[in-house]
Structure formats: C-alpha cells, structure tokens
Amino acid sequence: MIAHTPAPPYYAVIFSSLRTEGDNGYGQAAARMLELAREQPGFLGVESAREDGLGITVSYWSNEAAILAWKQQAEHQVVREKGRATWYSAFQTRVCKVERAYTFQN
C-alpha cells in the first residue's frame, strides 16, 4: 500500500536490510513494531517491500523529534537488538527530509 502523507515538509526513514535464513520470530515482531509505530506521535505512514532477500521499509514522520522518540522507544530498542543478533545479515538506515512529493492515482 502507498502511504498517504501530508503536504511536505516531513521526514522519511529508509530502512534497507538483508535477512538471515528462517523467520525466527521476525514476522510477529515486525507486526508488533508496525502496531507500535502507528501509536507514536508524529507517525504518518509506512511502505514496505521485500524481494530476493532485500527488504526496504520507508516510514514517514512529521519531524525529527518524532523519529528520535521512536528510536528511543523501549520495545523498539529491544527488537532492534534482536534484529542485529538474529534477523539481519546487514542493514542501513537513512533519514531524509521530504521537500517535494508528487501523486498520481488512476
């Protein structure tokens, strides 16, 4: 699904990852993180795709303070550590300011 975001400016956190073999509780944790993120002040939406081991998740936030609050959220911190130890062979996180956005819908 394409996230419905407000008019810019807002922020995007791009999380690109390579998974290890097996689920090892990943699916359940990912669903919980999405549920928890949706409860966070400043969360605007998320888009995610995975193919051939590469996953890209883009979450949208109203401001940098909201991103920092999400990063410091206790349950999210625990799951991030589990990701480093169990679920990911590599990942990269990028934080971007969205200054322009264009929409097309048929």
Chimera marker file (.cmm) of the C-alpha trace (Angstrom):
<marker_set name="trace">
<marker id="1" x="0.000" y="0.000" z="0.000" r="1" g="1" b="0" radius="0.5"/>
<marker id="2" x="1.182" y="3.529" z="-0.686" r="1" g="1" b="0" radius="0.5"/>
<marker id="3" x="1.218" y="5.660" z="2.455" r="1" g="1" b="0" radius="0.5"/>
<marker id="4" x="-0.958" y="8.768" z="2.467" r="1" g="1" b="0" radius="0.5"/>
<marker id="5" x="1.262" y="11.582" z="3.686" r="1" g="1" b="0" radius="0.5"/>
<marker id="6" x="0.562" y="15.273" z="4.233" r="1" g="1" b="0" radius="0.5"/>
<marker id="7" x="1.971" y="18.078" z="2.146" r="1" g="1" b="0" radius="0.5"/>
<marker id="8" x="5.737" y="18.418" z="2.654" r="1" g="1" b="0" radius="0.5"/>
<marker id="9" x="7.878" y="19.013" z="4.505" r="1" g="1" b="0" radius="0.5"/>
<marker id="10" x="8.013" y="15.814" z="6.559" r="1" g="1" b="0" radius="0.5"/>
<marker id="11" x="10.634" y="13.114" z="7.093" r="1" g="1" b="0" radius="0.5"/>
<marker id="12" x="11.264" y="9.620" z="5.750" r="1" g="1" b="0" radius="0.5"/>
<marker id="13" x="13.314" y="6.897" z="7.403" r="1" g="1" b="0" radius="0.5"/>
<marker id="14" x="14.518" y="4.375" z="4.835" r="1" g="1" b="0" radius="0.5"/>
<marker id="15" x="15.497" y="1.010" z="6.294" r="1" g="1" b="0" radius="0.5"/>
<marker id="16" x="17.179" y="-1.348" z="3.795" r="1" g="1" b="0" radius="0.5"/>
<marker id="17" x="18.012" y="-4.837" z="5.021" r="1" g="1" b="0" radius="0.5"/>
<marker id="18" x="19.258" y="-8.277" z="4.117" r="1" g="1" b="0" radius="0.5"/>
<marker id="19" x="17.645" y="-11.064" z="6.140" r="1" g="1" b="0" radius="0.5"/>
<marker id="20" x="19.176" y="-14.195" z="7.561" r="1" g="1" b="0" radius="0.5"/>
<marker id="21" x="17.574" y="-17.596" z="6.900" r="1" g="1" b="0" radius="0.5"/>
<marker id="22" x="14.336" y="-18.527" z="8.650" r="1" g="1" b="0" radius="0.5"/>
<marker id="23" x="11.674" y="-16.474" z="10.365" r="1" g="1" b="0" radius="0.5"/>
<marker id="24" x="12.896" y="-16.910" z="13.962" r="1" g="1" b="0" radius="0.5"/>
<marker id="25" x="10.023" y="-14.775" z="15.265" r="1" g="1" b="0" radius="0.5"/>
<marker id="26" x="10.613" y="-11.970" z="12.753" r="1" g="1" b="0" radius="0.5"/>
<marker id="27" x="7.070" y="-11.853" z="11.362" r="1" g="1" b="0" radius="0.5"/>
<marker id="28" x="5.479" y="-11.479" z="14.770" r="1" g="1" b="0" radius="0.5"/>
<marker id="29" x="7.995" y="-8.821" z="15.839" r="1" g="1" b="0" radius="0.5"/>
<marker id="30" x="7.557" y="-6.880" z="12.586" r="1" g="1" b="0" radius="0.5"/>
<marker id="31" x="3.775" y="-6.852" z="13.032" r="1" g="1" b="0" radius="0.5"/>
<marker id="32" x="4.164" y="-5.636" z="16.611" r="1" g="1" b="0" radius="0.5"/>
<marker id="33" x="6.570" y="-2.857" z="15.551" r="1" g="1" b="0" radius="0.5"/>
<marker id="34" x="4.098" y="-1.653" z="12.928" r="1" g="1" b="0" radius="0.5"/>
<marker id="35" x="1.317" y="-1.639" z="15.517" r="1" g="1" b="0" radius="0.5"/>
<marker id="36" x="3.528" y="0.247" z="17.968" r="1" g="1" b="0" radius="0.5"/>
<marker id="37" x="4.777" y="2.751" z="15.360" r="1" g="1" b="0" radius="0.5"/>
<marker id="38" x="1.198" y="3.615" z="14.435" r="1" g="1" b="0" radius="0.5"/>
<marker id="39" x="0.641" y="4.639" z="18.070" r="1" g="1" b="0" radius="0.5"/>
<marker id="40" x="3.618" y="7.023" z="18.094" r="1" g="1" b="0" radius="0.5"/>
<marker id="41" x="3.005" y="10.773" z="17.914" r="1" g="1" b="0" radius="0.5"/>
<marker id="42" x="4.261" y="12.087" z="14.586" r="1" g="1" b="0" radius="0.5"/>
<marker id="43" x="3.982" y="8.782" z="12.693" r="1" g="1" b="0" radius="0.5"/>
<marker id="44" x="2.496" y="9.402" z="9.237" r="1" g="1" b="0" radius="0.5"/>
<marker id="45" x="2.641" y="6.025" z="7.483" r="1" g="1" b="0" radius="0.5"/>
<marker id="46" x="4.814" y="3.240" z="6.159" r="1" g="1" b="0" radius="0.5"/>
<marker id="47" x="5.579" y="1.385" z="2.920" r="1" g="1" b="0" radius="0.5"/>
<marker id="48" x="7.470" y="-1.894" z="2.778" r="1" g="1" b="0" radius="0.5"/>
<marker id="49" x="8.627" y="-4.399" z="0.177" r="1" g="1" b="0" radius="0.5"/>
<marker id="50" x="10.861" y="-7.480" z="0.180" r="1" g="1" b="0" radius="0.5"/>
<marker id="51" x="12.252" y="-9.404" z="-2.771" r="1" g="1" b="0" radius="0.5"/>
<marker id="52" x="15.150" y="-11.841" z="-3.108" r="1" g="1" b="0" radius="0.5"/>
<marker id="53" x="16.278" y="-11.201" z="0.463" r="1" g="1" b="0" radius="0.5"/>
<marker id="54" x="16.390" y="-7.399" z="0.161" r="1" g="1" b="0" radius="0.5"/>
<marker id="55" x="13.837" y="-5.528" z="2.228" r="1" g="1" b="0" radius="0.5"/>
<marker id="56" x="13.100" y="-1.827" z="2.051" r="1" g="1" b="0" radius="0.5"/>
<marker id="57" x="10.802" y="-0.158" z="4.547" r="1" g="1" b="0" radius="0.5"/>
<marker id="58" x="10.120" y="3.562" z="4.424" r="1" g="1" b="0" radius="0.5"/>
<marker id="59" x="8.423" y="5.110" z="7.424" r="1" g="1" b="0" radius="0.5"/>
<marker id="60" x="7.175" y="8.686" z="7.352" r="1" g="1" b="0" radius="0.5"/>
<marker id="61" x="7.296" y="11.087" z="10.287" r="1" g="1" b="0" radius="0.5"/>
<marker id="62" x="6.163" y="14.644" z="10.929" r="1" g="1" b="0" radius="0.5"/>
<marker id="63" x="9.517" y="15.795" z="12.343" r="1" g="1" b="0" radius="0.5"/>
<marker id="64" x="12.929" y="14.684" z="13.565" r="1" g="1" b="0" radius="0.5"/>
<marker id="65" x="11.806" y="14.695" z="17.207" r="1" g="1" b="0" radius="0.5"/>
<marker id="66" x="9.203" y="12.030" z="16.376" r="1" g="1" b="0" radius="0.5"/>
<marker id="67" x="11.903" y="9.901" z="14.706" r="1" g="1" b="0" radius="0.5"/>
<marker id="68" x="14.158" y="10.207" z="17.745" r="1" g="1" b="0" radius="0.5"/>
<marker id="69" x="11.283" y="9.322" z="20.091" r="1" g="1" b="0" radius="0.5"/>
<marker id="70" x="10.614" y="6.180" z="18.010" r="1" g="1" b="0" radius="0.5"/>
<marker id="71" x="14.298" y="5.244" z="18.109" r="1" g="1" b="0" radius="0.5"/>
<marker id="72" x="14.286" y="5.612" z="21.900" r="1" g="1" b="0" radius="0.5"/>
<marker id="73" x="11.028" y="3.693" z="22.428" r="1" g="1" b="0" radius="0.5"/>
<marker id="74" x="11.915" y="0.826" z="24.801" r="1" g="1" b="0" radius="0.5"/>
<marker id="75" x="10.234" y="-2.079" z="22.983" r="1" g="1" b="0" radius="0.5"/>
<marker id="76" x="11.617" y="-0.867" z="19.648" r="1" g="1" b="0" radius="0.5"/>
<marker id="77" x="15.134" y="-0.801" z="21.138" r="1" g="1" b="0" radius="0.5"/>
<marker id="78" x="14.820" y="-4.447" z="22.228" r="1" g="1" b="0" radius="0.5"/>
<marker id="79" x="13.594" y="-5.526" z="18.793" r="1" g="1" b="0" radius="0.5"/>
<marker id="80" x="16.411" y="-3.606" z="17.051" r="1" g="1" b="0" radius="0.5"/>
<marker id="81" x="18.968" y="-5.535" z="19.106" r="1" g="1" b="0" radius="0.5"/>
<marker id="82" x="17.253" y="-8.822" z="18.213" r="1" g="1" b="0" radius="0.5"/>
<marker id="83" x="17.480" y="-7.754" z="14.566" r="1" g="1" b="0" radius="0.5"/>
<marker id="84" x="21.239" y="-7.253" z="14.817" r="1" g="1" b="0" radius="0.5"/>
<marker id="85" x="21.704" y="-10.569" z="16.619" r="1" g="1" b="0" radius="0.5"/>
<marker id="86" x="19.246" y="-12.778" z="14.713" r="1" g="1" b="0" radius="0.5"/>
<marker id="87" x="17.306" y="-11.426" z="11.739" r="1" g="1" b="0" radius="0.5"/>
<marker id="88" x="19.658" y="-9.319" z="9.633" r="1" g="1" b="0" radius="0.5"/>
<marker id="89" x="22.959" y="-10.046" z="7.951" r="1" g="1" b="0" radius="0.5"/>
<marker id="90" x="23.193" y="-6.349" z="7.011" r="1" g="1" b="0" radius="0.5"/>
<marker id="91" x="21.100" y="-3.200" z="7.126" r="1" g="1" b="0" radius="0.5"/>
<marker id="92" x="21.316" y="0.519" z="6.543" r="1" g="1" b="0" radius="0.5"/>
<marker id="93" x="19.110" y="3.309" z="7.848" r="1" g="1" b="0" radius="0.5"/>
<marker id="94" x="18.798" y="6.667" z="6.111" r="1" g="1" b="0" radius="0.5"/>
<marker id="95" x="16.864" y="9.692" z="7.361" r="1" g="1" b="0" radius="0.5"/>
<marker id="96" x="15.649" y="12.168" z="4.739" r="1" g="1" b="0" radius="0.5"/>
<marker id="97" x="13.650" y="15.359" z="4.677" r="1" g="1" b="0" radius="0.5"/>
<marker id="98" x="10.893" y="15.223" z="2.071" r="1" g="1" b="0" radius="0.5"/>
<marker id="99" x="10.671" y="18.632" z="0.456" r="1" g="1" b="0" radius="0.5"/>
<marker id="100" x="8.505" y="17.779" z="-2.548" r="1" g="1" b="0" radius="0.5"/>
<marker id="101" x="6.047" y="14.973" z="-3.238" r="1" g="1" b="0" radius="0.5"/>
<marker id="102" x="4.004" y="14.163" z="-6.342" r="1" g="1" b="0" radius="0.5"/>
<marker id="103" x="0.974" y="11.936" z="-6.609" r="1" g="1" b="0" radius="0.5"/>
<marker id="104" x="-0.718" y="10.028" z="-9.405" r="1" g="1" b="0" radius="0.5"/>
<marker id="105" x="-3.765" y="7.862" z="-8.987" r="1" g="1" b="0" radius="0.5"/>
<marker id="106" x="-5.927" y="6.413" z="-11.735" r="1" g="1" b="0" radius="0.5"/>
<link id1="1" id2="2" r="1" g="1" b="0" radius="0.2"/>
<link id1="2" id2="3" r="1" g="1" b="0" radius="0.2"/>
<link id1="3" id2="4" r="1" g="1" b="0" radius="0.2"/>
<link id1="4" id2="5" r="1" g="1" b="0" radius="0.2"/>
<link id1="5" id2="6" r="1" g="1" b="0" radius="0.2"/>
<link id1="6" id2="7" r="1" g="1" b="0" radius="0.2"/>
<link id1="7" id2="8" r="1" g="1" b="0" radius="0.2"/>
<link id1="8" id2="9" r="1" g="1" b="0" radius="0.2"/>
<link id1="9" id2="10" r="1" g="1" b="0" radius="0.2"/>
<link id1="10" id2="11" r="1" g="1" b="0" radius="0.2"/>
<link id1="11" id2="12" r="1" g="1" b="0" radius="0.2"/>
<link id1="12" id2="13" r="1" g="1" b="0" radius="0.2"/>
<link id1="13" id2="14" r="1" g="1" b="0" radius="0.2"/>
<link id1="14" id2="15" r="1" g="1" b="0" radius="0.2"/>
<link id1="15" id2="16" r="1" g="1" b="0" radius="0.2"/>
<link id1="16" id2="17" r="1" g="1" b="0" radius="0.2"/>
<link id1="17" id2="18" r="1" g="1" b="0" radius="0.2"/>
<link id1="18" id2="19" r="1" g="1" b="0" radius="0.2"/>
<link id1="19" id2="20" r="1" g="1" b="0" radius="0.2"/>
<link id1="20" id2="21" r="1" g="1" b="0" radius="0.2"/>
<link id1="21" id2="22" r="1" g="1" b="0" radius="0.2"/>
<link id1="22" id2="23" r="1" g="1" b="0" radius="0.2"/>
<link id1="23" id2="24" r="1" g="1" b="0" radius="0.2"/>
<link id1="24" id2="25" r="1" g="1" b="0" radius="0.2"/>
<link id1="25" id2="26" r="1" g="1" b="0" radius="0.2"/>
<link id1="26" id2="27" r="1" g="1" b="0" radius="0.2"/>
<link id1="27" id2="28" r="1" g="1" b="0" radius="0.2"/>
<link id1="28" id2="29" r="1" g="1" b="0" radius="0.2"/>
<link id1="29" id2="30" r="1" g="1" b="0" radius="0.2"/>
<link id1="30" id2="31" r="1" g="1" b="0" radius="0.2"/>
<link id1="31" id2="32" r="1" g="1" b="0" radius="0.2"/>
<link id1="32" id2="33" r="1" g="1" b="0" radius="0.2"/>
<link id1="33" id2="34" r="1" g="1" b="0" radius="0.2"/>
<link id1="34" id2="35" r="1" g="1" b="0" radius="0.2"/>
<link id1="35" id2="36" r="1" g="1" b="0" radius="0.2"/>
<link id1="36" id2="37" r="1" g="1" b="0" radius="0.2"/>
<link id1="37" id2="38" r="1" g="1" b="0" radius="0.2"/>
<link id1="38" id2="39" r="1" g="1" b="0" radius="0.2"/>
<link id1="39" id2="40" r="1" g="1" b="0" radius="0.2"/>
<link id1="40" id2="41" r="1" g="1" b="0" radius="0.2"/>
<link id1="41" id2="42" r="1" g="1" b="0" radius="0.2"/>
<link id1="42" id2="43" r="1" g="1" b="0" radius="0.2"/>
<link id1="43" id2="44" r="1" g="1" b="0" radius="0.2"/>
<link id1="44" id2="45" r="1" g="1" b="0" radius="0.2"/>
<link id1="45" id2="46" r="1" g="1" b="0" radius="0.2"/>
<link id1="46" id2="47" r="1" g="1" b="0" radius="0.2"/>
<link id1="47" id2="48" r="1" g="1" b="0" radius="0.2"/>
<link id1="48" id2="49" r="1" g="1" b="0" radius="0.2"/>
<link id1="49" id2="50" r="1" g="1" b="0" radius="0.2"/>
<link id1="50" id2="51" r="1" g="1" b="0" radius="0.2"/>
<link id1="51" id2="52" r="1" g="1" b="0" radius="0.2"/>
<link id1="52" id2="53" r="1" g="1" b="0" radius="0.2"/>
<link id1="53" id2="54" r="1" g="1" b="0" radius="0.2"/>
<link id1="54" id2="55" r="1" g="1" b="0" radius="0.2"/>
<link id1="55" id2="56" r="1" g="1" b="0" radius="0.2"/>
<link id1="56" id2="57" r="1" g="1" b="0" radius="0.2"/>
<link id1="57" id2="58" r="1" g="1" b="0" radius="0.2"/>
<link id1="58" id2="59" r="1" g="1" b="0" radius="0.2"/>
<link id1="59" id2="60" r="1" g="1" b="0" radius="0.2"/>
<link id1="60" id2="61" r="1" g="1" b="0" radius="0.2"/>
<link id1="61" id2="62" r="1" g="1" b="0" radius="0.2"/>
<link id1="62" id2="63" r="1" g="1" b="0" radius="0.2"/>
<link id1="63" id2="64" r="1" g="1" b="0" radius="0.2"/>
<link id1="64" id2="65" r="1" g="1" b="0" radius="0.2"/>
<link id1="65" id2="66" r="1" g="1" b="0" radius="0.2"/>
<link id1="66" id2="67" r="1" g="1" b="0" radius="0.2"/>
<link id1="67" id2="68" r="1" g="1" b="0" radius="0.2"/>
<link id1="68" id2="69" r="1" g="1" b="0" radius="0.2"/>
<link id1="69" id2="70" r="1" g="1" b="0" radius="0.2"/>
<link id1="70" id2="71" r="1" g="1" b="0" radius="0.2"/>
<link id1="71" id2="72" r="1" g="1" b="0" radius="0.2"/>
<link id1="72" id2="73" r="1" g="1" b="0" radius="0.2"/>
<link id1="73" id2="74" r="1" g="1" b="0" radius="0.2"/>
<link id1="74" id2="75" r="1" g="1" b="0" radius="0.2"/>
<link id1="75" id2="76" r="1" g="1" b="0" radius="0.2"/>
<link id1="76" id2="77" r="1" g="1" b="0" radius="0.2"/>
<link id1="77" id2="78" r="1" g="1" b="0" radius="0.2"/>
<link id1="78" id2="79" r="1" g="1" b="0" radius="0.2"/>
<link id1="79" id2="80" r="1" g="1" b="0" radius="0.2"/>
<link id1="80" id2="81" r="1" g="1" b="0" radius="0.2"/>
<link id1="81" id2="82" r="1" g="1" b="0" radius="0.2"/>
<link id1="82" id2="83" r="1" g="1" b="0" radius="0.2"/>
<link id1="83" id2="84" r="1" g="1" b="0" radius="0.2"/>
<link id1="84" id2="85" r="1" g="1" b="0" radius="0.2"/>
<link id1="85" id2="86" r="1" g="1" b="0" radius="0.2"/>
<link id1="86" id2="87" r="1" g="1" b="0" radius="0.2"/>
<link id1="87" id2="88" r="1" g="1" b="0" radius="0.2"/>
<link id1="88" id2="89" r="1" g="1" b="0" radius="0.2"/>
<link id1="89" id2="90" r="1" g="1" b="0" radius="0.2"/>
<link id1="90" id2="91" r="1" g="1" b="0" radius="0.2"/>
<link id1="91" id2="92" r="1" g="1" b="0" radius="0.2"/>
<link id1="92" id2="93" r="1" g="1" b="0" radius="0.2"/>
<link id1="93" id2="94" r="1" g="1" b="0" radius="0.2"/>
<link id1="94" id2="95" r="1" g="1" b="0" radius="0.2"/>
<link id1="95" id2="96" r="1" g="1" b="0" radius="0.2"/>
<link id1="96" id2="97" r="1" g="1" b="0" radius="0.2"/>
<link id1="97" id2="98" r="1" g="1" b="0" radius="0.2"/>
<link id1="98" id2="99" r="1" g="1" b="0" radius="0.2"/>
<link id1="99" id2="100" r="1" g="1" b="0" radius="0.2"/>
<link id1="100" id2="101" r="1" g="1" b="0" radius="0.2"/>
<link id1="101" id2="102" r="1" g="1" b="0" radius="0.2"/>
<link id1="102" id2="103" r="1" g="1" b="0" radius="0.2"/>
<link id1="103" id2="104" r="1" g="1" b="0" radius="0.2"/>
<link id1="104" id2="105" r="1" g="1" b="0" radius="0.2"/>
<link id1="105" id2="106" r="1" g="1" b="0" radius="0.2"/>
</marker_set>
